[in-house]
Amino acid sequence: MAPKSQKKKSAKASKVSPSSQPSPGRQRARNDNDKRNKNGEIKTPLSSPQPSSLLPGIIVAVIAFLGGLVTPPSLHALRHQNLNANASAPEIRLPFPLPLPSQHFPCTSSNLDNYLHAVPVPGLHFVCVESMYLDADGNEKLFPKAQNVYEEQSRLNRVHSLRLSFYKGSHAAPLSRRVKVGGNGSEGVEFIKWSNVKEQLIVGLGLLPEGPTQQPWSVFSPLGEKITHEKHVIVNGDGIGSNKHIMSSITVSGIIVITQGGNWLWPGVREGFERSIELEPPTFSNTSSSGPRNITIETLSLKPLVLSIKGFLTDEECDYIAKKAEPSMKYSGVTLKDADKGKAASEWRTSQSTFLSAGDDTILKDIEHRTASLTRIPRSHQEYVQVLRYGESEKYDSHHDYFDPAAYQSDKSTLNLIEHGKKNRFATVFWYLTDVDDGGHTVFPRAGGRPPVRSHSDCSTGLKVQPQKGKVIIFYSLDASGNMDPLSLHGACPVGENNIKWAANKWIWNAPMGYITN
């Protein structure tokens, strides 16, 4: 049985003007004065731009987002382009003033170490993109590694071809494939066709086409900025969605990430691996910290993929959510599988819960945007937040958050919701609202590839995550290919004596669901 999904409320309750919609955040771009090592790896962060310089870029980003061709992170990239224009460094004339990836990742071993895995990860691929030019004798040569994103952008008009190096399955093994894609003999990245690059990706990575149970595959920058996807239709001209814009974005990225399932997920790399990213600042609420927030993502498990982020919520936010939810808390239900029809939910789940719609609540809206910034998946994929309270000895036996179509053949409502398997819950962002001294752990009994469990109420084996106020974990119900991951089985262990566990979660789907609108 999967935890019960709430009924969709009117979109009007949570509708936000697109112009006020913040984008999923990410690490900042660096300017020309950044300190880098000889391989071009980034060493120092960039300070925040002044708000007065952002308006032109924001207008362009909003237009792009409404057109559905550029994902929300483009807003962040434009802020850095505006910053660079106002900096004291020499001006660099860009090929065109459109949002491009905020950072350039040279294809160095150091950068690849932050993304490749010792064991192949199905559906998660990396491709190094190196630009080539013609020298005075007409010979093709690789450009030297760019020192920053602006240097790479300044070369776009001289690019003659691209060398693509494939790391299928994000595997840190010898290269599986290396190809060169050129244009029509002219210089300029716009003469290299996305359709030709796309063909090489399909062949080199074995990408599957969209199907009845398969979402279109997508291409991202290493920071989760969506560049394009399988079904994208090229628009004429040089604007957003054009061949020039897509190929410029791919070239500027340096490394591109392809997910067969079409949604971004943070590469786990190895247990204990940590990466620092930047989240977008609050948009709606007045907080003591109005600037971007740096957080650290730690990998707790690769199978299933479980990530931990401390300090994602403030103590005040945790207390506010619990207080707001308390009046409407009721004992939780579940969506019963065909084999469990007629059984009481309390056989598995004894907690209380409620769903909260952000509506006009500025605190909840900011947390929704922060969650999108963390996951790099738009708010339109989110359900309303579910708030949970576990009293002494209360628990939720191990279960999956995804809906297996085979287990719901007599439940037409659920089958329609998931479109017979094409749509499903992709990830869960689980928020801990209180500390718990005794019990209350989140358990993943099959972590590390353990065999199927004999008892779903057993909390003695597997990965156990202790509740810590303000911490969140992300675990993925679907893998990078978009397939259900049986290892994502998880449960809530019984809470110990004289303890109460408050928690909340955001279910994030692999496609927009209509609960929340952008």
C-alpha atoms as one frame of an Amber mdcrd trajectory, in Angstrom:
protein
   0.000   0.000   0.000   1.193   3.474  -0.802   0.458   6.496   1.382  -2.754
   8.083   0.258  -2.580  11.010  -2.129  -4.697  14.022  -1.318  -7.498  15.128
  -3.587  -6.634  17.975  -5.895  -7.885  21.327  -4.672  -8.692  24.303  -6.825
  -5.581  25.595  -8.523  -6.747  29.076  -7.654  -5.874  28.585  -4.010  -2.173
  28.238  -4.681  -1.759  30.109  -7.939   1.161  32.525  -8.027   1.855  35.147
 -10.643   4.590  33.833 -12.993   6.526  37.032 -12.502   6.860  36.280  -8.799
   7.820  32.645  -9.338  11.376  32.020  -8.103  13.406  29.425  -9.865  14.958
  26.269  -8.457  18.261  27.641  -7.192  21.760  26.510  -7.803  25.376  27.402
  -7.345  26.323  30.828  -8.613  28.313  31.586 -11.711  31.730  33.090 -11.178
  33.075  36.322 -12.693  36.342  36.900 -14.520  38.207  37.658 -11.285  37.425
  34.254  -9.732  40.328  32.202  -8.449  40.698  28.929 -10.312  43.396  26.366
 -10.550  45.231  25.607 -13.761  42.492  23.180 -14.868  39.764  25.756 -14.556
  38.077  24.383 -11.420  36.200  26.899  -9.333  37.659  27.970  -6.003  35.787
  31.017  -4.722  32.111  32.067  -4.596  30.610  35.200  -6.063  28.917  37.862
  -4.020  25.271  38.700  -4.587  24.316  41.148  -7.368  22.383  44.297  -6.581
  18.610  43.942  -7.104  18.499  47.044  -9.294  20.505  45.232 -11.975  18.163
  42.278 -12.271  15.006  43.668 -13.889  15.919  43.254 -17.592  17.147  39.711
 -17.036  14.113  38.734 -14.981  11.760  39.940 -17.737  13.535  37.769 -20.313
  13.574  34.752 -17.989   9.839  35.044 -17.270   9.092  35.140 -20.990  11.271
  32.080 -21.470   9.650  30.179 -18.632   6.122  30.948 -19.835   7.100  29.620
 -23.234   8.001  26.302 -21.630  11.363  26.154 -23.350  13.656  27.151 -20.506
  13.291  25.884 -16.963  13.207  28.248 -13.967  16.952  28.067 -13.215  17.526
  30.367 -16.205  16.505  33.281 -13.998  19.583  32.628 -11.883  21.853  32.568
 -14.916  20.582  35.948 -16.057  21.414  37.473 -12.700  25.042  36.536 -13.243
  25.100  37.884 -16.773  23.846  41.194 -15.414  26.450  41.076 -12.675  29.224
  40.508 -15.181  28.030  43.462 -17.261  28.322  45.717 -14.207  31.680  44.377
 -13.020  34.977  46.147 -13.469  36.420  43.312 -15.569  36.818  43.933 -19.322
  33.530  43.641 -21.180  33.039  40.458 -23.191  30.599  40.633 -26.060  28.342
  37.607 -25.949  26.868  36.062 -29.100  23.344  36.917 -27.933  21.757  38.091
 -24.650  19.824  34.948 -23.753  19.960  32.853 -20.572  22.675  30.213 -20.690
  23.945  27.803 -18.006  25.339  29.737 -15.064  28.610  27.858 -14.848  31.127
  26.172 -17.115  32.456  22.783 -16.032  35.669  21.880 -17.873  35.972  18.166
 -18.479  38.680  17.574 -15.877  39.171  14.544 -13.672  38.449  16.702 -10.634
  35.070  17.784 -11.986  34.177  14.287 -13.160  34.956  12.913  -9.685  31.961
  14.880  -8.406  29.574  13.027 -10.699  30.842   9.601 -11.791  30.212   6.364
  -9.889  32.235   3.225  -9.305  29.244   1.120 -10.406  27.030   2.040 -13.389
  23.775   3.856 -12.598  21.020   2.908 -15.070  19.553   5.891 -16.865  22.079
   8.483 -15.622  24.674   9.556 -18.198  27.404  12.161 -18.547  28.907  13.577
 -21.715  31.955  15.831 -21.901  31.554  18.577 -24.504  34.801  20.087 -25.795
  34.770  22.800 -28.458  37.158  22.817 -31.399  38.311  25.584 -33.750  40.247
  25.980 -37.000  43.783  27.294 -36.722  45.473  29.483 -39.332  46.388  26.404
 -41.384  42.830  25.087 -41.377  43.514  22.309 -38.848  40.983  21.517 -36.124
  42.251  21.940 -32.571  40.714  21.846 -29.126  40.284  25.185 -27.401  42.306
  25.522 -24.176  40.149  24.907 -21.108  38.122  28.019 -20.340  38.802  29.744
 -17.029  35.147  30.726 -16.501  31.712  30.673 -18.098  32.174  34.043 -19.782
  35.346  33.002 -21.566  33.542  29.929 -22.872  30.619  32.068 -24.037  32.965
  34.433 -25.874  34.201  31.539 -28.049  30.819  30.435 -29.362  31.184  32.290
 -32.657  34.485  30.499 -33.378  33.380  26.924 -32.619  33.842  24.678 -35.667
  32.895  21.328 -34.123  32.331  19.588 -30.779  34.062  16.530 -29.388  31.713
  14.414 -27.269  33.051  11.882 -24.751  30.457   9.491 -23.298  30.233   8.121
 -19.761  27.286   5.783 -20.043  25.617   4.986 -16.741  27.749   7.724 -15.114
  30.368   5.013 -14.776  33.925   6.047 -13.916  35.292   3.487 -16.338  37.273
   4.045 -19.548  35.306   6.026 -22.112  32.627   3.981 -23.804  32.473   6.265
 -26.845  33.988   9.448 -28.270  32.662  11.204 -31.377  33.009  14.535 -33.163
  30.007  16.520 -34.377  30.619  19.314 -36.860  28.577  21.903 -38.681  28.479
  22.760 -42.377  32.053  23.993 -42.469  31.239  27.433 -41.102  32.430  28.767
 -37.772  29.856  29.350 -35.056  28.092  26.940 -32.724  24.744  27.641 -34.401
  25.911  25.693 -37.466  26.135  22.490 -35.400  22.703  20.883 -35.479  21.010
  19.723 -32.293  19.439  16.918 -34.354  22.927  15.546 -35.097  23.995  15.747
 -31.462  20.703  14.151 -30.422  21.324  11.241 -32.785  24.758  10.670 -31.262
  23.294  10.713 -27.742  20.637   8.153 -28.670  23.185   5.821 -30.240  25.985
   6.322 -27.721  23.846   6.088 -24.585  21.128   3.712 -25.777  18.378   6.204
 -24.958  14.816   4.930 -25.238  12.043   6.995 -26.841   9.020   8.277 -24.954
   6.411   5.543 -24.629   3.195   4.565 -22.810   5.105   4.202 -19.532   8.225
   6.239 -20.359   8.701   9.996 -19.934  10.888  11.807 -22.518  14.597  11.877
 -21.669  16.171  15.237 -20.847  19.511  17.063 -20.975  20.760  19.159 -18.040
  23.764  21.190 -17.003  25.783  19.748 -14.067  23.790  22.051 -11.752  20.420
  20.685 -12.824  19.511  23.428 -15.295  17.316  21.840 -17.945  18.670  22.533
 -21.435  16.385  20.492 -23.679  14.550  17.196 -23.942  13.725  14.431 -26.401
  10.478  15.951 -27.688  11.666  19.546 -28.011  10.716  21.173 -31.303  13.315
  23.642 -32.577  12.009  27.171 -33.134  13.234  29.394 -35.945  15.661  32.236
 -35.390  18.213  32.800 -32.654  15.866  33.028 -29.662  15.067  30.703 -26.798
  14.378  27.201 -28.052  16.327  27.775 -31.247  19.127  25.522 -32.442  21.620
  28.265 -31.596  20.361  28.603 -28.036  20.362  24.850 -27.353  23.807  24.279
 -28.842  25.221  27.323 -27.053  23.857  25.996 -23.748  25.332  22.542 -24.352
  28.718  24.021 -25.280  28.830  26.424 -22.342  27.989  23.635 -19.865  31.192
  21.733 -20.643  29.649  18.610 -19.138  26.029  17.662 -19.804  23.873  15.254
 -17.821  21.259  13.077 -19.511  18.540  11.306 -17.541  16.472   8.652 -19.284
  13.561   9.324 -16.929  13.532  13.020 -17.808  13.905  14.464 -14.293  16.942
  15.725 -12.436  18.355  13.813  -9.492  21.524  14.595  -7.603  24.222  12.014
  -8.397  25.045  10.146  -5.199  28.636   9.263  -6.280  29.368   7.253  -3.105
  28.137   6.927   0.471  29.420   9.835   2.554  29.937  12.046  -0.517  29.089
  15.704   0.087  28.386  18.532  -2.341  27.548  22.153  -1.580  24.893  23.940
  -3.596  23.117  27.251  -3.369  19.380  27.676  -2.885  17.382  30.637  -4.085
  16.608  33.284  -1.431  13.133  33.674   0.125  10.653  35.451  -2.101   7.469
  35.914  -0.095   8.279  35.954   3.628  10.392  38.404   5.614  13.292  36.505
   7.124  16.554  37.472   8.753  18.417  35.893   5.830  17.217  37.427   2.585
  20.098  36.204   0.427  20.806  32.836  -1.168  21.502  29.927   1.186  24.341
  27.473   0.885  23.516  23.933   1.948  25.395  20.639   1.906  23.918  17.462
   0.451  25.287  14.236   1.924  24.783  10.824   0.336  23.481   8.328   2.891
  22.771   5.504   0.446  23.182   4.744  -3.255  20.725   1.843  -3.357  18.201
   3.348  -2.894  19.426   6.895  -3.439  18.975   8.709  -0.117  20.371  12.197
   0.484  20.477  14.239   3.704  20.453  18.016   4.153  20.819  19.550   7.609
  19.365  22.951   8.441  17.010  23.053   5.459  14.251  24.412   7.721  14.660
  26.865  10.565  13.385  26.018  14.049  10.749  28.740  13.648   9.529  27.210
  10.376   9.317  23.758  11.950   7.243  25.065  14.859   5.033  27.101  12.529
   4.169  24.101  10.316   3.270  21.896  13.285   1.130  24.611  14.873  -0.711
  25.346  11.622  -1.430  21.663  10.996  -2.435  20.634  14.516  -6.139  21.619
  14.407  -6.816  19.470  11.327  -4.803  16.352  12.218  -6.651  13.035  11.732
  -5.582   9.413  11.770  -3.882   8.604   8.469  -5.247   6.579   5.600  -3.528
   4.529   2.904  -4.313   3.642  -0.703  -4.937  -0.090  -0.485  -3.542  -2.530
  -3.003  -5.924  -5.050  -4.541  -4.612  -7.744  -2.164  -5.324  -5.577   0.904
  -8.903  -4.508   0.177 -11.089  -4.550   3.280  -8.243  -4.147   5.752  -7.960
  -1.193   8.132  -5.208   1.365   7.543  -4.211   0.995  11.203  -2.767  -2.454
  10.424   0.175  -0.608   8.880  -0.110   3.024   9.881  -1.043   4.524  13.254
   0.071   8.127  12.814  -2.048  11.246  12.355  -1.732  13.477   9.320  -3.185
  16.341   7.307  -2.459  18.121   4.043  -1.704  21.838   3.903  -2.094  23.986
   0.806   0.222  26.986   0.780  -2.454  29.289  -0.629  -1.484  32.798   0.464
   0.724  31.560   3.302   4.073  33.232   2.619   6.073  30.841   4.797   4.710
  27.712   3.141   5.114  29.227  -0.323   8.755  29.998   0.377   9.342  26.424
   1.537   7.676  25.096  -1.626  10.032  27.197  -3.729  12.991  26.136  -1.586
  12.039  22.499  -2.160  11.936  23.110  -5.924  15.300  24.846  -5.661  16.762
  21.873  -3.804  15.433  19.180  -6.144  15.700  21.182  -9.402  12.163  20.025
 -10.216   9.395  22.622 -10.758   6.701  23.235  -8.142   4.079  21.980 -10.597
   5.355  18.439  -9.871   4.679  18.773  -6.110   1.739  17.619  -4.045   0.572
  19.698  -1.089   2.685  19.208   2.009   1.588  16.325   4.230   2.177  16.944
   7.946   2.584  13.921  10.242   2.428  13.381  13.996   3.553  10.157  15.649
   2.789   9.710  19.327   4.385   7.182  21.644   4.613   3.714  19.968   2.981
   4.982  16.746   4.560   3.920  13.446   4.143   3.269   9.724   5.276  -0.121
   8.446   7.634  -0.253   5.480   6.015   0.655   2.160   6.702   2.280  -1.193
   5.623   5.783  -2.110   5.203   4.898  -5.791   2.067   3.253  -7.191   2.777
  -0.064  -8.912   0.101  -0.378 -11.632   0.117  -4.161 -11.255  -1.022  -3.814
  -7.633  -3.959  -1.474  -8.398  -5.689  -3.152 -11.330  -9.109  -2.913  -9.676
  -8.586   0.705  -8.588  -9.497   2.702 -11.679  -9.063   6.027  -9.899  -5.423
   5.293  -9.074  -4.732   3.880 -12.540  -6.121   7.042 -14.108  -4.079   9.208
 -11.743  -0.838   7.507 -12.751  -1.867   7.083 -16.401  -1.280   3.339 -16.043
   2.337   3.886 -15.038   3.577   6.817 -17.111   3.156   9.174 -14.155   4.297
   8.322 -10.647   5.828   9.710  -7.500   9.470  10.303  -8.344  10.964  11.562
  -5.081  10.025  12.280  -1.488  11.439  15.245   0.404  10.910  14.357   4.067
  11.125  17.129   6.673  11.864  16.493  10.356  10.055  19.088  12.477  11.215
  17.876  15.918  14.088  16.033  17.535  13.226  12.551  18.803  15.342  11.094
  21.598  14.060   7.543  21.378  12.836   5.752  18.244  11.018   7.410  15.380
  13.734   6.660  12.833  13.063   6.492   9.114  14.183   3.025   8.091  15.195
   1.734   4.650  15.282  -2.032   5.251  16.605  -2.887   1.758  19.385  -0.283
   1.686  22.519  -1.563   0.012  20.559  -4.105  -2.032  19.327  -6.211   0.870
  16.814  -8.981   0.045  13.035  -8.525   0.345  11.867  -8.171   3.940  10.053
 -10.889   5.839   8.293  -8.417   8.116   7.354  -4.877   7.111   7.301  -3.832
  10.760  10.930  -4.844  11.386  13.164  -1.844  12.157  16.278  -3.809  13.051
  18.055  -3.846   9.681  18.963  -1.423   6.921  19.652   2.298   6.912  18.091
   4.174   9.843  17.855   7.986   9.829  17.281   9.669  13.195  14.899  12.653
  13.259  16.709  15.953  13.702  14.792  19.211  13.761  15.241  21.172  10.533
  16.881  18.324   8.614  15.372  16.884   5.442  16.134  13.766   3.468  15.425
  13.141  -0.206  14.824   9.606  -1.356  13.935   8.591  -4.887  11.076   6.163
  -5.561  11.980   5.977  -9.247  15.508   5.559 -10.530  17.186   7.721 -13.169
  15.607   5.584 -15.901  12.160   6.350 -14.553  11.600   2.791 -13.318  10.175
   1.959  -9.892  12.926   1.212  -7.394  11.909  -1.635  -5.057  14.866  -0.794
  -2.811  13.126   2.508  -1.892  11.017   0.564   0.615  10.897   2.649   3.801
   9.000   2.973   7.052   8.608   4.984  10.236   9.843   3.118  13.305   7.770
   3.277  16.534   8.330   6.396  18.619   9.799   5.786  22.064   8.334   6.519
  25.467   7.543  10.158  26.291   8.370  11.303  22.742   6.338  12.896  19.954
   7.568  13.011  16.384   6.412  15.775  14.080   7.393  15.505  10.425   6.191
  16.503   6.978   6.837  15.506   3.410   6.575  16.693  -0.153   5.854  14.072
  -2.782   7.319  15.072  -6.127   6.050  13.464  -9.310   7.828  12.773 -12.589
   5.420  15.105 -14.427   3.215  18.121 -13.580   0.160  17.016 -11.603  -2.003
  20.115 -11.164  -1.951  20.279  -7.373   0.256  23.366  -7.509   0.578  25.666
 -10.500   3.590  27.703 -11.528
